[in-house]
Amino acid sequence: MPQINVSLKDGASPDQLESAKKQVTEQGGKIEHEFKLVKGFTASFPADKVHSLSSNEHINVEADGEMKTQ
């Protein structure tokens, strides 16, 4: 399963983050890491279900990947 990063949008409540975590696990995903500085998490999530999570208006969903600096 691909990994995704999920983070709260500005103005979203902590309850909406908990709701997103619940949605991930209910749809066959697994929380891999919870962020401390940003309200969010990384999860392994079925590729065919990402669209259902990304339609949530309170969160940002993006593919997890390696970051490089110049």
All heavy atoms as TSV, in Angstrom:
chain	resi	resn	atom	element	x	y	z
A	1	MET	N	N	0.848	-1.184	0.000
A	1	MET	CA	C	0.000	0.000	0.000
A	1	MET	C	C	0.889	1.241	0.000
A	1	MET	O	O	1.881	1.284	0.711
A	1	MET	CB	C	-0.868	0.040	1.262
A	1	MET	CG	C	-2.072	-0.851	1.221
A	1	MET	SD	S	-3.224	-0.579	2.600
A	1	MET	CE	C	-2.403	-1.479	3.882
A	2	PRO	N	N	0.510	2.234	-0.773
A	2	PRO	CA	C	1.276	3.483	-0.766
A	2	PRO	C	C	1.092	4.232	0.560
A	2	PRO	O	O	0.100	4.044	1.247
A	2	PRO	CB	C	0.681	4.283	-1.920
A	2	PRO	CG	C	-0.652	3.695	-2.169
A	2	PRO	CD	C	-0.590	2.271	-1.724
A	3	GLN	N	N	2.079	5.059	0.894
A	3	GLN	CA	C	1.962	5.872	2.096
A	3	GLN	C	C	1.528	7.276	1.724
A	3	GLN	O	O	1.940	7.818	0.697
A	3	GLN	CB	C	3.283	5.907	2.866
A	3	GLN	CG	C	3.580	4.591	3.537
A	3	GLN	CD	C	4.631	4.736	4.622
A	3	GLN	OE1	O	5.424	5.656	4.629
A	3	GLN	NE2	N	4.635	3.793	5.545
A	4	ILE	N	N	0.689	7.844	2.583
A	4	ILE	CA	C	0.196	9.206	2.388
A	4	ILE	C	C	0.437	10.011	3.656
A	4	ILE	O	O	0.539	9.460	4.744
A	4	ILE	CB	C	-1.311	9.222	2.052
A	4	ILE	CG1	C	-2.125	8.526	3.138
A	4	ILE	CG2	C	-1.571	8.613	0.681
A	4	ILE	CD1	C	-3.619	8.723	3.027
A	5	ASN	N	N	0.542	11.325	3.490
A	5	ASN	CA	C	0.604	12.254	4.614
A	5	ASN	C	C	-0.731	12.965	4.685
A	5	ASN	O	O	-1.246	13.442	3.667
A	5	ASN	CB	C	1.723	13.274	4.422
A	5	ASN	CG	C	3.083	12.644	4.521
A	5	ASN	OD1	O	3.323	11.778	5.346
A	5	ASN	ND2	N	3.995	13.076	3.671
A	6	VAL	N	N	-1.267	13.042	5.876
A	6	VAL	CA	C	-2.541	13.708	6.115
A	6	VAL	C	C	-2.306	14.793	7.146
A	6	VAL	O	O	-1.697	14.535	8.193
A	6	VAL	CB	C	-3.602	12.704	6.637
A	6	VAL	CG1	C	-4.909	13.414	6.952
A	6	VAL	CG2	C	-3.826	11.582	5.634
A	7	SER	N	N	-2.744	16.019	6.869
A	7	SER	CA	C	-2.604	17.110	7.833
A	7	SER	C	C	-3.876	17.947	7.846
A	7	SER	O	O	-4.605	18.004	6.859
A	7	SER	CB	C	-1.392	17.980	7.495
A	7	SER	OG	O	-1.528	18.537	6.200
A	8	LEU	N	N	-4.130	18.579	8.991
A	8	LEU	CA	C	-5.312	19.431	9.126
A	8	LEU	C	C	-5.121	20.750	8.391
A	8	LEU	O	O	-4.029	21.319	8.405
A	8	LEU	CB	C	-5.574	19.757	10.597
A	8	LEU	CG	C	-6.253	18.712	11.453
A	8	LEU	CD1	C	-6.453	19.257	12.864
A	8	LEU	CD2	C	-7.586	18.289	10.876
A	9	LYS	N	N	-6.179	21.221	7.794
A	9	LYS	CA	C	-6.159	22.558	7.196
A	9	LYS	C	C	-6.347	23.585	8.305
A	9	LYS	O	O	-6.826	23.263	9.405
A	9	LYS	CB	C	-7.289	22.694	6.176
A	9	LYS	CG	C	-7.058	21.857	4.933
A	9	LYS	CD	C	-8.152	22.086	3.910
A	9	LYS	CE	C	-7.867	21.273	2.645
A	9	LYS	NZ	N	-8.916	21.441	1.639
A	10	ASP	N	N	-5.964	24.825	8.039
A	10	ASP	CA	C	-6.150	25.905	9.015
A	10	ASP	C	C	-7.611	25.985	9.433
A	10	ASP	O	O	-8.510	25.904	8.591
A	10	ASP	CB	C	-5.719	27.256	8.429
A	10	ASP	CG	C	-4.211	27.370	8.279
A	10	ASP	OD1	O	-3.484	26.621	8.968
A	10	ASP	OD2	O	-3.763	28.212	7.480
A	11	GLY	N	N	-7.829	26.131	10.717
A	11	GLY	CA	C	-9.182	26.282	11.238
A	11	GLY	C	C	-9.895	24.982	11.524
A	11	GLY	O	O	-10.994	24.985	12.079
A	12	ALA	N	N	-9.303	23.851	11.167
A	12	ALA	CA	C	-9.934	22.555	11.430
A	12	ALA	C	C	-9.689	22.164	12.886
A	12	ALA	O	O	-8.666	22.491	13.473
A	12	ALA	CB	C	-9.377	21.491	10.495
A	13	SER	N	N	-10.638	21.456	13.457
A	13	SER	CA	C	-10.541	21.075	14.864
A	13	SER	C	C	-9.812	19.743	15.035
A	13	SER	O	O	-9.760	18.933	14.102
A	13	SER	CB	C	-11.939	20.957	15.467
A	13	SER	OG	O	-12.567	19.774	15.006
A	14	PRO	N	N	-9.270	19.492	16.229
A	14	PRO	CA	C	-8.636	18.192	16.513
A	14	PRO	C	C	-9.607	17.016	16.310
A	14	PRO	O	O	-9.178	15.921	15.951
A	14	PRO	CB	C	-8.212	18.313	17.979
A	14	PRO	CG	C	-8.038	19.779	18.191
A	14	PRO	CD	C	-9.102	20.427	17.346
A	15	ASP	N	N	-10.885	17.235	16.504
A	15	ASP	CA	C	-11.878	16.176	16.272
A	15	ASP	C	C	-11.877	15.738	14.809
A	15	ASP	O	O	-12.112	14.565	14.507
A	15	ASP	CB	C	-13.285	16.638	16.655
A	15	ASP	CG	C	-13.469	16.785	18.158
A	15	ASP	OD1	O	-12.673	16.191	18.919
A	15	ASP	OD2	O	-14.412	17.483	18.569
A	16	GLN	N	N	-11.625	16.663	13.907
A	16	GLN	CA	C	-11.606	16.327	12.482
A	16	GLN	C	C	-10.381	15.478	12.139
A	16	GLN	O	O	-10.447	14.629	11.262
A	16	GLN	CB	C	-11.698	17.603	11.646
A	16	GLN	CG	C	-13.095	18.204	11.774
A	16	GLN	CD	C	-13.178	19.672	11.451
A	16	GLN	OE1	O	-12.240	20.423	11.654
A	16	GLN	NE2	N	-14.333	20.089	10.956
A	17	LEU	N	N	-9.278	15.674	12.862
A	17	LEU	CA	C	-8.110	14.823	12.677
A	17	LEU	C	C	-8.429	13.403	13.163
A	17	LEU	O	O	-8.101	12.427	12.502
A	17	LEU	CB	C	-6.902	15.385	13.418
A	17	LEU	CG	C	-5.610	14.594	13.277
A	17	LEU	CD1	C	-5.151	14.544	11.826
A	17	LEU	CD2	C	-4.525	15.169	14.164
A	18	GLU	N	N	-9.067	13.298	14.304
A	18	GLU	CA	C	-9.456	11.982	14.834
A	18	GLU	C	C	-10.404	11.278	13.871
A	18	GLU	O	O	-10.322	10.067	13.676
A	18	GLU	CB	C	-10.075	12.122	16.227
A	18	GLU	CG	C	-9.100	12.555	17.295
A	18	GLU	CD	C	-7.886	11.650	17.420
A	18	GLU	OE1	O	-8.035	10.408	17.412
A	18	GLU	OE2	O	-6.763	12.184	17.508
A	19	SER	N	N	-11.293	12.033	13.275
A	19	SER	CA	C	-12.219	11.472	12.297
A	19	SER	C	C	-11.473	10.925	11.077
A	19	SER	O	O	-11.806	9.854	10.559
A	19	SER	CB	C	-13.230	12.542	11.869
A	19	SER	OG	O	-14.081	12.056	10.875
A	20	ALA	N	N	-10.458	11.648	10.630
A	20	ALA	CA	C	-9.654	11.192	9.486
A	20	ALA	C	C	-8.899	9.912	9.835
A	20	ALA	O	O	-8.816	8.994	9.019
A	20	ALA	CB	C	-8.680	12.286	9.053
A	21	LYS	N	N	-8.354	9.839	11.053
A	21	LYS	CA	C	-7.659	8.622	11.487
A	21	LYS	C	C	-8.615	7.436	11.495
A	21	LYS	O	O	-8.265	6.346	11.046
A	21	LYS	CB	C	-7.066	8.815	12.879
A	21	LYS	CG	C	-5.847	9.688	12.911
A	21	LYS	CD	C	-5.172	9.528	14.260
A	21	LYS	CE	C	-5.038	10.827	14.958
A	21	LYS	NZ	N	-4.396	10.726	16.259
A	22	LYS	N	N	-9.809	7.667	11.992
A	22	LYS	CA	C	-10.812	6.601	12.032
A	22	LYS	C	C	-11.160	6.143	10.617
A	22	LYS	O	O	-11.286	4.955	10.340
A	22	LYS	CB	C	-12.060	7.104	12.757
A	22	LYS	CG	C	-13.131	6.060	12.928
A	22	LYS	CD	C	-14.316	6.617	13.704
A	22	LYS	CE	C	-15.422	5.582	13.791
A	22	LYS	NZ	N	-16.613	6.119	14.429
A	23	GLN	N	N	-11.305	7.098	9.705
A	23	GLN	CA	C	-11.622	6.771	8.313
A	23	GLN	C	C	-10.512	5.923	7.690
A	23	GLN	O	O	-10.781	4.972	6.964
A	23	GLN	CB	C	-11.835	8.058	7.508
A	23	GLN	CG	C	-12.305	7.813	6.093
A	23	GLN	CD	C	-12.561	9.105	5.327
A	23	GLN	OE1	O	-12.414	10.193	5.859
A	23	GLN	NE2	N	-12.935	8.980	4.083
A	24	VAL	N	N	-9.257	6.251	7.985
A	24	VAL	CA	C	-8.131	5.484	7.456
A	24	VAL	C	C	-8.223	4.030	7.915
A	24	VAL	O	O	-8.130	3.104	7.110
A	24	VAL	CB	C	-6.780	6.108	7.891
A	24	VAL	CG1	C	-5.618	5.140	7.677
A	24	VAL	CG2	C	-6.519	7.400	7.136
A	25	THR	N	N	-8.399	3.823	9.213
A	25	THR	CA	C	-8.419	2.445	9.724
A	25	THR	C	C	-9.656	1.681	9.270
A	25	THR	O	O	-9.571	0.489	8.981
A	25	THR	CB	C	-8.302	2.420	11.261
A	25	THR	OG1	O	-9.354	3.187	11.840
A	25	THR	CG2	C	-6.956	2.972	11.709
A	26	GLU	N	N	-10.784	2.363	9.163
A	26	GLU	CA	C	-12.014	1.692	8.712
A	26	GLU	C	C	-11.927	1.254	7.252
A	26	GLU	O	O	-12.613	0.323	6.844
A	26	GLU	CB	C	-13.225	2.609	8.900
A	26	GLU	CG	C	-13.652	2.743	10.347
A	26	GLU	CD	C	-14.816	3.701	10.533
A	26	GLU	OE1	O	-15.162	4.463	9.594
A	26	GLU	OE2	O	-15.371	3.712	11.642
A	27	GLN	N	N	-11.091	1.932	6.458
A	27	GLN	CA	C	-10.983	1.601	5.039
A	27	GLN	C	C	-9.742	0.759	4.736
A	27	GLN	O	O	-9.306	0.672	3.601
A	27	GLN	CB	C	-10.997	2.882	4.203
A	27	GLN	CG	C	-12.333	3.580	4.277
A	27	GLN	CD	C	-12.417	4.782	3.351
A	27	GLN	OE1	O	-11.586	4.993	2.481
A	27	GLN	NE2	N	-13.443	5.577	3.530
A	28	GLY	N	N	-9.185	0.128	5.766
A	28	GLY	CA	C	-8.098	-0.808	5.547
A	28	GLY	C	C	-6.701	-0.230	5.629
A	28	GLY	O	O	-5.732	-0.905	5.313
A	29	GLY	N	N	-6.583	1.013	6.065
A	29	GLY	CA	C	-5.273	1.635	6.195
A	29	GLY	C	C	-4.692	1.450	7.583
A	29	GLY	O	O	-5.338	0.906	8.480
A	30	LYS	N	N	-3.455	1.920	7.751
A	30	LYS	CA	C	-2.763	1.794	9.028
A	30	LYS	C	C	-1.993	3.079	9.298
A	30	LYS	O	O	-1.230	3.541	8.436
A	30	LYS	CB	C	-1.799	0.611	8.980
A	30	LYS	CG	C	-1.007	0.424	10.244
A	30	LYS	CD	C	-0.030	-0.732	10.106
A	30	LYS	CE	C	0.852	-0.790	11.349
A	30	LYS	NZ	N	1.980	-1.701	11.146
A	31	ILE	N	N	-2.187	3.662	10.478
A	31	ILE	CA	C	-1.432	4.844	10.874
A	31	ILE	C	C	0.003	4.405	11.149
A	31	ILE	O	O	0.249	3.528	11.971
A	31	ILE	CB	C	-2.023	5.500	12.142
A	31	ILE	CG1	C	-3.525	5.780	11.983
A	31	ILE	CG2	C	-1.233	6.756	12.525
A	31	ILE	CD1	C	-3.900	6.750	10.917
A	32	GLU	N	N	0.959	5.008	10.448
A	32	GLU	CA	C	2.373	4.635	10.590
A	32	GLU	C	C	3.128	5.568	11.537
A	32	GLU	O	O	4.022	5.135	12.247
A	32	GLU	CB	C	3.057	4.639	9.220
A	32	GLU	CG	C	2.457	3.674	8.215
A	32	GLU	CD	C	2.731	2.216	8.522
A	32	GLU	OE1	O	3.597	1.915	9.364
A	32	GLU	OE2	O	2.064	1.362	7.911
A	33	HIS	N	N	2.783	6.857	11.499
A	33	HIS	CA	C	3.504	7.852	12.298
A	33	HIS	C	C	2.594	9.056	12.530
A	33	HIS	O	O	1.926	9.504	11.606
A	33	HIS	CB	C	4.773	8.295	11.556
A	33	HIS	CG	C	5.545	9.354	12.272
A	33	HIS	ND1	N	6.344	9.087	13.350
A	33	HIS	CD2	C	5.627	10.688	12.070
A	33	HIS	CE1	C	6.884	10.223	13.783
A	33	HIS	NE2	N	6.460	11.200	13.014
A	34	GLU	N	N	2.588	9.553	13.761
A	34	GLU	CA	C	1.843	10.781	14.049
A	34	GLU	C	C	2.834	11.922	14.228
A	34	GLU	O	O	3.848	11.772	14.898
A	34	GLU	CB	C	0.988	10.600	15.304
A	34	GLU	CG	C	-0.145	9.617	15.059
A	34	GLU	CD	C	-1.202	9.644	16.134
A	34	GLU	OE1	O	-1.601	10.749	16.534
A	34	GLU	OE2	O	-1.621	8.555	16.537
A	35	PHE	N	N	2.549	13.052	13.592
A	35	PHE	CA	C	3.426	14.218	13.668
A	35	PHE	C	C	3.251	14.926	15.005
A	35	PHE	O	O	2.157	14.926	15.566
A	35	PHE	CB	C	3.127	15.204	12.537
A	35	PHE	CG	C	3.166	14.599	11.166
A	35	PHE	CD1	C	2.211	14.943	10.227
A	35	PHE	CD2	C	4.155	13.705	10.796
A	35	PHE	CE1	C	2.230	14.402	8.949
A	35	PHE	CE2	C	4.193	13.154	9.518
A	35	PHE	CZ	C	3.219	13.518	8.599
A	36	LYS	N	N	4.316	15.555	15.481
A	36	LYS	CA	C	4.248	16.293	16.733
A	36	LYS	C	C	4.116	17.799	16.504
A	36	LYS	O	O	3.401	18.473	17.216
A	36	LYS	CB	C	5.482	16.001	17.577
A	36	LYS	CG	C	5.559	14.546	18.020
A	36	LYS	CD	C	6.723	14.327	18.952
A	36	LYS	CE	C	6.998	12.905	19.283
A	36	LYS	NZ	N	5.996	12.059	19.722
A	37	LEU	N	N	4.791	18.328	15.481
A	37	LEU	CA	C	4.754	19.767	15.242
A	37	LEU	C	C	3.567	20.201	14.384
A	37	LEU	O	O	3.113	21.325	14.473
A	37	LEU	CB	C	6.059	20.226	14.581
A	37	LEU	CG	C	7.324	20.043	15.416
A	37	LEU	CD1	C	8.556	20.434	14.606
A	37	LEU	CD2	C	7.242	20.862	16.688
A	38	VAL	N	N	3.125	19.297	13.540
A	38	VAL	CA	C	2.001	19.564	12.644
A	38	VAL	C	C	0.886	18.602	13.035
A	38	VAL	O	O	1.150	17.455	13.365
A	38	VAL	CB	C	2.404	19.303	11.171
A	38	VAL	CG1	C	1.240	19.502	10.234
A	38	VAL	CG2	C	3.580	20.162	10.784
A	39	LYS	N	N	-0.345	19.069	13.011
A	39	LYS	CA	C	-1.465	18.177	13.318
A	39	LYS	C	C	-1.713	17.279	12.120
A	39	LYS	O	O	-2.316	17.695	11.133
A	39	LYS	CB	C	-2.717	18.989	13.655
A	39	LYS	CG	C	-2.572	19.776	14.941
A	39	LYS	CD	C	-3.790	20.609	15.218
A	39	LYS	CE	C	-3.578	21.470	16.437
A	39	LYS	NZ	N	-4.639	22.444	16.619
A	40	GLY	N	N	-1.170	16.059	12.199
A	40	GLY	CA	C	-1.319	15.145	11.083
A	40	GLY	C	C	-0.643	13.822	11.338
A	40	GLY	O	O	-0.160	13.548	12.432
A	41	PHE	N	N	-0.579	12.999	10.287
A	41	PHE	CA	C	-0.004	11.669	10.401
A	41	PHE	C	C	0.356	11.125	9.030
A	41	PHE	O	O	-0.065	11.644	8.005
A	41	PHE	CB	C	-0.984	10.718	11.101
A	41	PHE	CG	C	-2.328	10.591	10.416
A	41	PHE	CD1	C	-2.564	9.614	9.462
A	41	PHE	CD2	C	-3.379	11.445	10.740
A	41	PHE	CE1	C	-3.799	9.494	8.838
A	41	PHE	CE2	C	-4.616	11.340	10.127
A	41	PHE	CZ	C	-4.831	10.358	9.166
A	42	THR	N	N	1.171	10.072	9.032
A	42	THR	CA	C	1.477	9.305	7.834
A	42	THR	C	C	0.769	7.969	7.970
A	42	THR	O	O	0.742	7.386	9.053
A	42	THR	CB	C	2.995	9.072	7.692
A	42	THR	OG1	O	3.639	10.333	7.570
A	42	THR	CG2	C	3.323	8.238	6.459
A	43	ALA	N	N	0.189	7.499	6.878
A	43	ALA	CA	C	-0.538	6.231	6.910
A	43	ALA	C	C	-0.268	5.433	5.642
A	43	ALA	O	O	-0.039	6.000	4.581
A	43	ALA	CB	C	-2.031	6.476	7.031
A	44	SER	N	N	-0.292	4.115	5.788
A	44	SER	CA	C	-0.347	3.227	4.628
A	44	SER	C	C	-1.824	3.119	4.308
A	44	SER	O	O	-2.641	2.855	5.201
A	44	SER	CB	C	0.222	1.851	4.973
A	44	SER	OG	O	1.571	1.947	5.296
A	45	PHE	N	N	-2.176	3.339	3.039
A	45	PHE	CA	C	-3.594	3.432	2.695
A	45	PHE	C	C	-3.814	2.858	1.304
A	45	PHE	O	O	-3.020	3.122	0.396
A	45	PHE	CB	C	-4.017	4.906	2.739
A	45	PHE	CG	C	-5.482	5.144	2.842
A	45	PHE	CD1	C	-6.202	4.777	3.969
A	45	PHE	CD2	C	-6.167	5.745	1.798
A	45	PHE	CE1	C	-7.557	5.011	4.058
A	45	PHE	CE2	C	-7.530	5.980	1.875
A	45	PHE	CZ	C	-8.228	5.616	3.010
A	46	PRO	N	N	-4.864	2.068	1.116
A	46	PRO	CA	C	-5.123	1.490	-0.208
A	46	PRO	C	C	-5.250	2.574	-1.283
A	46	PRO	O	O	-5.993	3.544	-1.105
A	46	PRO	CB	C	-6.438	0.738	-0.027
A	46	PRO	CG	C	-6.559	0.509	1.449
A	46	PRO	CD	C	-5.876	1.669	2.093
A	47	ALA	N	N	-4.516	2.414	-2.373
A	47	ALA	CA	C	-4.509	3.421	-3.444
A	47	ALA	C	C	-5.901	3.690	-3.998
A	47	ALA	O	O	-6.230	4.830	-4.337
A	47	ALA	CB	C	-3.570	2.985	-4.562
A	48	ASP	N	N	-6.739	2.668	-4.064
A	48	ASP	CA	C	-8.074	2.850	-4.629
A	48	ASP	C	C	-9.043	3.545	-3.676
A	48	ASP	O	O	-10.168	3.851	-4.046
A	48	ASP	CB	C	-8.657	1.511	-5.087
A	48	ASP	CG	C	-8.850	0.519	-3.947
A	48	ASP	OD1	O	-8.126	0.614	-2.927
A	48	ASP	OD2	O	-9.715	-0.367	-4.078
A	49	LYS	N	N	-8.608	3.853	-2.456
A	49	LYS	CA	C	-9.478	4.521	-1.483
A	49	LYS	C	C	-9.049	5.958	-1.187
A	49	LYS	O	O	-9.750	6.675	-0.491
A	49	LYS	CB	C	-9.488	3.742	-0.163
A	49	LYS	CG	C	-9.829	2.292	-0.281
A	49	LYS	CD	C	-11.278	2.071	-0.097
A	49	LYS	CE	C	-11.533	0.568	-0.131
A	49	LYS	NZ	N	-12.883	0.226	0.053
A	50	VAL	N	N	-7.899	6.376	-1.712
A	50	VAL	CA	C	-7.376	7.710	-1.398
A	50	VAL	C	C	-8.364	8.809	-1.772
A	50	VAL	O	O	-8.506	9.797	-1.056
A	50	VAL	CB	C	-6.005	7.945	-2.071
A	50	VAL	CG1	C	-5.564	9.389	-1.930
A	50	VAL	CG2	C	-4.962	7.019	-1.472
A	51	HIS	N	N	-9.082	8.631	-2.868
A	51	HIS	CA	C	-10.030	9.670	-3.290
A	51	HIS	C	C	-11.092	9.937	-2.223
A	51	HIS	O	O	-11.520	11.068	-2.041
A	51	HIS	CB	C	-10.692	9.284	-4.612
A	51	HIS	CG	C	-11.624	8.115	-4.500
A	51	HIS	ND1	N	-11.158	6.815	-4.441
A	51	HIS	CD2	C	-12.967	8.049	-4.409
A	51	HIS	CE1	C	-12.190	5.990	-4.317
A	51	HIS	NE2	N	-13.299	6.711	-4.293
A	52	SER	N	N	-11.503	8.912	-1.481
A	52	SER	CA	C	-12.519	9.119	-0.452
A	52	SER	C	C	-11.964	9.945	0.700
A	52	SER	O	O	-12.668	10.771	1.273
A	52	SER	CB	C	-13.064	7.781	0.065
A	52	SER	OG	O	-12.053	7.066	0.749
A	53	LEU	N	N	-10.698	9.745	1.029
A	53	LEU	CA	C	-10.082	10.516	2.099
A	53	LEU	C	C	-9.785	11.937	1.641
A	53	LEU	O	O	-9.999	12.894	2.376
A	53	LEU	CB	C	-8.795	9.818	2.544
A	53	LEU	CG	C	-8.144	10.327	3.813
A	53	LEU	CD1	C	-9.083	10.192	5.009
A	53	LEU	CD2	C	-6.854	9.591	4.083
A	54	SER	N	N	-9.323	12.096	0.412
A	54	SER	CA	C	-8.959	13.435	-0.077
A	54	SER	C	C	-10.170	14.328	-0.310
A	54	SER	O	O	-10.029	15.535	-0.474
A	54	SER	CB	C	-8.107	13.337	-1.341
A	54	SER	OG	O	-8.823	12.721	-2.370
A	55	SER	N	N	-11.376	13.756	-0.298
A	55	SER	CA	C	-12.579	14.576	-0.469
A	55	SER	C	C	-12.994	15.261	0.836
A	55	SER	O	O	-13.899	16.097	0.831
A	55	SER	CB	C	-13.734	13.723	-1.008
A	55	SER	OG	O	-14.119	12.754	-0.048
A	56	ASN	N	N	-12.323	14.942	1.942
A	56	ASN	CA	C	-12.607	15.574	3.234
A	56	ASN	C	C	-12.119	17.021	3.179
A	56	ASN	O	O	-10.932	17.278	2.971
A	56	ASN	CB	C	-11.907	14.802	4.353
A	56	ASN	CG	C	-12.199	15.343	5.728
A	56	ASN	OD1	O	-12.374	16.537	5.925
A	56	ASN	ND2	N	-12.233	14.451	6.700
A	57	GLU	N	N	-13.005	17.972	3.383
A	57	GLU	CA	C	-12.670	19.389	3.231
A	57	GLU	C	C	-11.802	19.953	4.355
A	57	GLU	O	O	-11.303	21.065	4.254
A	57	GLU	CB	C	-13.948	20.220	3.114
A	57	GLU	CG	C	-14.815	20.167	4.380
A	57	GLU	CD	C	-16.115	20.918	4.222
A	57	GLU	OE1	O	-16.079	22.146	4.063
A	57	GLU	OE2	O	-17.164	20.259	4.253
A	58	HIS	N	N	-11.575	19.187	5.425
A	58	HIS	CA	C	-10.820	19.687	6.568
A	58	HIS	C	C	-9.370	19.224	6.611
A	58	HIS	O	O	-8.623	19.627	7.490
A	58	HIS	CB	C	-11.512	19.272	7.873
A	58	HIS	CG	C	-12.917	19.759	7.967
A	58	HIS	ND1	N	-13.243	21.083	8.131
A	58	HIS	CD2	C	-14.096	19.094	7.879
A	58	HIS	CE1	C	-14.558	21.213	8.157
A	58	HIS	NE2	N	-15.094	20.019	7.999
A	59	ILE	N	N	-8.975	18.369	5.652
A	59	ILE	CA	C	-7.614	17.839	5.672
A	59	ILE	C	C	-6.938	17.955	4.312
A	59	ILE	O	O	-7.588	18.044	3.291
A	59	ILE	CB	C	-7.581	16.364	6.131
A	59	ILE	CG1	C	-8.418	15.485	5.195
A	59	ILE	CG2	C	-8.025	16.219	7.573
A	59	ILE	CD1	C	-8.315	14.001	5.466
A	60	ASN	N	N	-5.603	17.953	4.348
A	60	ASN	CA	C	-4.777	17.873	3.137
A	60	ASN	C	C	-4.245	16.449	3.047
A	60	ASN	O	O	-3.825	15.881	4.054
A	60	ASN	CB	C	-3.588	18.836	3.231
A	60	ASN	CG	C	-4.011	20.273	3.246
A	60	ASN	OD1	O	-4.788	20.713	2.412
A	60	ASN	ND2	N	-3.514	21.027	4.211
A	61	VAL	N	N	-4.260	15.885	1.856
A	61	VAL	CA	C	-3.737	14.537	1.631
A	61	VAL	C	C	-2.717	14.620	0.500
A	61	VAL	O	O	-2.995	15.179	-0.555
A	61	VAL	CB	C	-4.873	13.558	1.231
A	61	VAL	CG1	C	-4.312	12.177	0.941
A	61	VAL	CG2	C	-5.938	13.500	2.316
A	62	GLU	N	N	-1.524	14.074	0.749
A	62	GLU	CA	C	-0.490	14.061	-0.282
A	62	GLU	C	C	0.332	12.789	-0.157
A	62	GLU	O	O	0.418	12.192	0.914
A	62	GLU	CB	C	0.405	15.295	-0.181
A	62	GLU	CG	C	1.102	15.445	1.145
A	62	GLU	CD	C	1.813	16.780	1.302
A	62	GLU	OE1	O	1.595	17.694	0.492
A	62	GLU	OE2	O	2.595	16.893	2.244
A	63	ALA	N	N	0.921	12.378	-1.255
A	63	ALA	CA	C	1.764	11.185	-1.255
A	63	ALA	C	C	3.001	11.439	-0.399
A	63	ALA	O	O	3.577	12.528	-0.424
A	63	ALA	CB	C	2.181	10.828	-2.674
A	64	ASP	N	N	3.383	10.438	0.371
A	64	ASP	CA	C	4.595	10.546	1.178
A	64	ASP	C	C	5.784	10.285	0.257
A	64	ASP	O	O	5.727	9.459	-0.636
A	64	ASP	CB	C	4.560	9.486	2.290
A	64	ASP	CG	C	5.706	9.645	3.285
A	64	ASP	OD1	O	6.164	10.774	3.474
A	64	ASP	OD2	O	6.115	8.630	3.860
A	65	GLY	N	N	6.845	11.023	0.481
A	65	GLY	CA	C	8.028	10.841	-0.359
A	65	GLY	C	C	9.238	11.472	0.292
A	65	GLY	O	O	9.148	12.144	1.319
A	66	GLU	N	N	10.370	11.258	-0.330
A	66	GLU	CA	C	11.622	11.805	0.175
A	66	GLU	C	C	11.722	13.274	-0.180
A	66	GLU	O	O	11.447	13.676	-1.298
A	66	GLU	CB	C	12.780	11.035	-0.458
A	66	GLU	CG	C	14.117	11.438	0.055
A	66	GLU	CD	C	15.240	10.613	-0.569
A	66	GLU	OE1	O	14.970	9.522	-1.094
A	66	GLU	OE2	O	16.379	11.095	-0.543
A	67	MET	N	N	12.130	14.092	0.804
A	67	MET	CA	C	12.363	15.511	0.565
A	67	MET	C	C	13.849	15.755	0.484
A	67	MET	O	O	14.621	15.186	1.238
A	67	MET	CB	C	11.783	16.356	1.696
A	67	MET	CG	C	10.286	16.483	1.673
A	67	MET	SD	S	9.744	17.731	2.845
A	67	MET	CE	C	9.958	19.195	1.869
A	68	LYS	N	N	14.234	16.608	-0.442
A	68	LYS	CA	C	15.650	16.967	-0.587
A	68	LYS	C	C	15.783	18.477	-0.543
A	68	LYS	O	O	14.909	19.201	-0.993
A	68	LYS	CB	C	16.191	16.439	-1.906
A	68	LYS	CG	C	16.196	14.941	-1.995
A	68	LYS	CD	C	16.793	14.475	-3.293
A	68	LYS	CE	C	16.783	12.962	-3.343
A	68	LYS	NZ	N	17.448	12.451	-4.529
A	69	THR	N	N	16.896	18.925	0.006
A	69	THR	CA	C	17.197	20.358	-0.025
A	69	THR	C	C	18.350	20.585	-0.988
A	69	THR	O	O	19.154	19.688	-1.234
A	69	THR	CB	C	17.584	20.871	1.394
A	69	THR	OG1	O	18.709	20.148	1.856
A	69	THR	CG2	C	16.422	20.705	2.349
A	70	GLN	N	N	18.431	21.763	-1.486
A	70	GLN	CA	C	19.494	22.059	-2.463
A	70	GLN	C	C	20.733	22.547	-1.776
A	70	GLN	O	O	20.773	23.075	-0.761
A	70	GLN	CB	C	19.008	23.101	-3.454
A	70	GLN	CG	C	17.908	22.578	-4.290
A	70	GLN	CD	C	17.457	23.595	-5.332
A	70	GLN	OE1	O	17.723	24.768	-5.217
A	70	GLN	NE2	N	16.771	23.131	-6.334
